[in-house]
Amino acid sequence: QLQLQESGPGLVKPSETLSLTCTVSGGSISTTNFYWGWIRQPPGKGLEWIGNTYYGGSTYYNPSLKSRVTISVDTSKNQFSLNLSAVTAADTAVYYCARIFGDSHYFDYWGQGTLVTVSS
Amino acid sequence: DIQMTQSPSSLSAFVGDRVTITCRASQKISRYLNWYQQKPGKAPKLLIYAASSLESGAPPRFSGSGSGTDFTLTISSLQPEDFATYYCQQGYSNPFTFGPGTKVDIK
């Protein structure tokens, strides 16, 4: 059974960079037809897609965050990562990693989520 | 960006009721529409993909329909474990946007 697990600091200071890693187990990240991505959910609010990566390294991002986001993949560790720079309180959210099926772009496996709070 | 709207934003229903949630896209998205269920403190769970395909393991009381701009999620007989928030999501174009959610609670 595929499992995804987010890890990283739960508290980040304003203007700093938020860094999270998603570790994939029970399957290979180097699988054709699947992308790997990040979604976030501010407390009590809806879901926002952040961006996706493919095991070959190609990426695409939500234009609203593109200037601040980097998603990378490490196939040797079966992991992918999110960096979000210049964070503000508006970036406080539960961050989920997920697997995305090919061209249909649906999220079929999710991590449990990790709360990241931006505060000094 | 493609905007997704859902109606109603919340509803109350009895166990055993038939429930229908509507999702509308601001432009045509063919059948690139997916539905998720989220319970408090948990990650969303995929129920329906490509408008009407039931995800493996999802109960058959869930069904989806629609194409173009208008879509529906139907729960044929609401069960106690179905009380949750439901989100639609378009997979047609970047950015892949979600609807605002429909909260289903007990009447």
Interface residues (C-beta under 8 A of the other chain):
Chain A: G46 L47 E48 W49 Y60 N62 P63 S64 Y96 F101 S104 H105 Y106 F107 D108 W110 G111 Q112 G113
Chain B: D1 Y32 N34 Y36 K42 A43 P44 K45 L46 Y49 A50 E55 Y87 Q89 G91 Y92 N94 P95 F96 T97 F98 G99 P100 G101
